[in-house]
Amino acid sequence: MVNLCGCGEIAKCRTSWTQLNPVRRFIGCPNFMDPTRNCNYFIWVDGPLPNRWYQATMYQIHVNLVNAQDQIAQANNQNSRTAFYNRVLIVLIVGMLLVRLM
């Protein structure tokens, strides 16, 4: 089923990760952040979560996951930089050894 919003665009299914509606899917206009379009097409796909404790728990799990993903990305970036500096250091050492041998 294709849902068209007021803009004529195909509405997309997304997942809300706000504190009040974590893990709750909705269908909305792809231009909802564009103030010039002023399209408010929005439909909840999922019902609300059963209670506030469940909402808070699901939101905290999401926050923890995002933080863990950020830490992994930072570690990968650091590892890439370290590997690059190690290669540069090896090239410099080999270059210095070659200069000494000549």
N, C-alpha and C positions, 0 to 999 in steps of 0.2 A: 504494500500500500504506500503510495507516494503522497506526502502531505505538502501542499503548496501554501506558503505563507502569504501575507498581504502584499509583499514585494514581488510575488511571482516566482520566488526562489524555492528550491526544494528544501524543506525544513529538515534539520538533521537531529538525530537522536544523540543526546549527550548525557553525561552523568554529573549530577550536582555534587560538589564536595564542600558545601557550606556547613557550618556547625549545625544549623537547624535542619538541613536536608542532606546529610551525607549518604552516598550510595543510592541516591534516588534518581532514576532516569527520567528525562523529559525530552520532548520534541520542541524545538524552537527555531526561529528564524536565524539563518547564518549571519544576518546583519544586525543582530540585536545590540551590538556595541557601537554601531554607527548612528550618531545623533541626527544625521541628515536624512536617514531612511525612516526613522520613527516607527518601526514595525514592532509590534508587541505580541506577535504570534507565539503562543506558549501553551503546551499541554503536558501535564504530568502523565508519565507512563506507569510508574509505580505508585502505590499508595504510601502514605506516611509510615515511618518506622513506628513500632509499637509503643515505645516510651522514651523518655529523655535519657535514661541511662544507656539504652541501646544506641541512641543517636550519638551521645558523647563517646562511647566506646568505638563505634565505627569511624567517627571523625578522628579520634586519636590514633587508631590503626593507620588511617590514611596519612596523617601527619608524620608518623614514624616511618612509613614506607617512603614518603617523599624525602625525608631527611636522610635515610639510608641510601637512597639513590643518589642524592647530592654528594654524600661522602664518598661513594664509589666513583662517581665522576671526577671528584677532586683527586682521589688516589690515583686513578688512571691517568689524569693529566700530569700529576707529579711524577709518576713512573715514566711517562713519555719524555718529560723534560730531563729526568735523570738519565735515561737511556741515551738521549741526544748528547748530553754533556759527557757521558762516558765515551761515546764514539769520538767526539771532538778531542777529548783527552788522549785517546789511543792514537789518533792521527798525529797529534802534536808530539807525543813520545816517539812514535815511529819516525817522524820527520827529524826530530833532534838526533836520534840514533843514526839515521842515514847521513846527516850533516857531519857527525863526529867520525863516521867511517871514511869519509872522503878526504 
